[in-house]
Amino acid sequence: MSTNNLVLNKLFTQHVFKDLLNDGENSVYGTVIKRYLDNSASKDNGKLISEIYQVLSNSYRNEYFYMNTLLNKLLLGKHSINTTTALTQIPIGKSKADFILINGKAVVYEIKTELDSFERLDTQLANYYRAFDHVCVVISENSYKKLSTLLQNTSVGIYVLTKRNTLSSSMCKEPIADTKSLGYE
């Protein structure tokens, strides 16, 4: 993916949607529509946003796409919105937890897309275990072998987002409660 696609990371934000609602336009939205879609003049914003989301699904599965998939598959598909809380981008130590689900237990999900490296993963996991006892890493199928080797003797769970945008049950490793690093400061 070229750096030209980085503009897609800026589209699905509160700022962009606030501008669209208040002013009816946003420069990032306009740029994305022109760059990625044909015949946009004949479509309403709902249709255009759906088509851009399909672009993400097909060729640029960024962190927003992963978080949205987790929300749909875990919160809406497995749990109940009445009994589960979902949080995103929560600071923990010197890291930010990408996604947290709280439903009887709290589980932190660190997302590593096809666009990410594992360079900071050890530090992120250590930070998360200071506040939570269940931690998972969500990755693409292409990263599964490397990550499963890195985490083979740990309590860290692994969730795999398949090419068909489902969470794989065959490649999934459920997290095991690990309380030895919990901090009570």
N, C-alpha and C positions, 0 to 999 in steps of 0.2 A: 504494500500500500504506500503510495507516495505521500509526501507532506501536504499535498493539496487536499487530502482527505481530513486533515486535522480540523478543518472548519466544522466537520460533523460532530466533533466533541463539544462544540459550543452551542449546538442547536437545542438540545433538549434540556434547557435550563429555565429557572424561574424568571430570570431577566428577559429572555427572549419571549416567553409566553406572556409575561406582564405587558411588554411593549405591544405585542399583537392584540391583546385585549384592550389596552388603553388607547393606543395610537393607530391600530390597524396595520402596523408595519414594523419591521425590524431588519437592520442591514444584514445580520448573519442569516436570518431566515431567507431574505431575498437572494443572497449569494448562493445558499444551498439549493434553493429551488431552481435557479438559473443553471447551476453547474450539473445537477443530477437528474432533472426531470424534463421531459418534453411535453408540449401542449398544456402548460400549466395554467394558461389564461382561462381555459374552459373548466377548471376544477376548483372546488371550494377548499378552504384551508384544511378541513378534516381529511379530505381525500389526499391532498398534497402531503400532509404529515404522515399518513398511513403509507404512502409510497416511499417517503424518505426512510421510514422505519424499515421497510422492506429492503432498501439499499443497505442499511446497517446489517440486517439479518443475512443478506447474501454475500456481502463483501467487506464489511468493516465492523466486526462485532467488538465494539468498544466497551468500556466499563459500564456505561449507562445501559447498554443492551444486556449485559450480564445481570446487572442489578434488577432490571425490569423483568427478566426471565425468572430470577429467583423469587421475586415478589409474586409473579403469576403462578409459578409451579409449586412453591412452598407455602406461601401465605394463603393464596386463594385456592390452590389445588389440594393441599395436604392439611392445612390448619383452618382455623376460622378467624375472620376479621373481628369477631366479637370477643375472642379469647386470646388473641395473639397481637403483639406489638412489633412492628417492623421499624427499624431505625437505620439511617444511612449516614456515612461520613462522620462518625463519632470519634473525637480525639481520645486516644488511650496512650498514655506515656508520650513518646515522640512519634507515634504512628496514628493513622486514622483507620478505624475499622470500616470497611466498605459497606457491610450489611450485617445487621444484628436482628435475630428473631428471638422474642421472649414469649414463651408459652410453657409455663411450668418450669422450664429451664431456659437459660439464655445461651444462644449459640452465636459465635462470631464467625462470619464468612469473609475471608480475604480473597479478593478476586484477582486472578492473574490471567489476563486475556492473552490472545495470540500476539498482542502488541507489547506485552510486558516481559520483563526479565525476572529472575528469582534473586536478584542481587540483594535486596533488602529483606527478603522473606524471614530469615532467622531472627532479625531484630523485631520485625513486626509480630511474629509468633510469640516471642518472649514478652513483648509488651502486652499482648492480648491475654496471655496466661496470668499476668499479674492481676487482671480484673475479672476474668471469666474462666470457667473450668471446661468448657466445650468450645473447640476451635476447629474450623474447616477451611480448606483452601479450595476454591472453585477454579477449574482450569478447562482448557480445550482438550479434545482427544489427542491432539498432536503433542501436548506436554505431559500426558499421563505417565508414560514410562519414566521420564526424567524425575518428575515429582514423586512418584511412588517409590523410587529408589532413595530419594532424599529423605522421605518421611517414613520409611519402612519400619523402623523401630520406635515410632513415636505414637502418641495418643491423638495426633492431629488427624482429622477426617479429610477425605478427598471427595469432592463432587465434580463430575465431568459434564460439561456442556457439549453435547454431541453436535455434529454437523446439521442434524435435523432439529436443533434447538430444543432438545429435551435433556433432562438430567438422567444420565445413564445409571441404571440400578446395578448393572453387571460390573461396572468399573468404580462403583461408589464404595468408599470406606467410611463407616460411621465414626464420628469422634468418640473417644473414650474420656470420661471425666478425669481430669487431672487437676488436683487442688494443691499440689506441692509448691507452686509458685505464687499462689494468691497472696496479694498484699492487702493489709487492713489499715493502711494509713488514712 
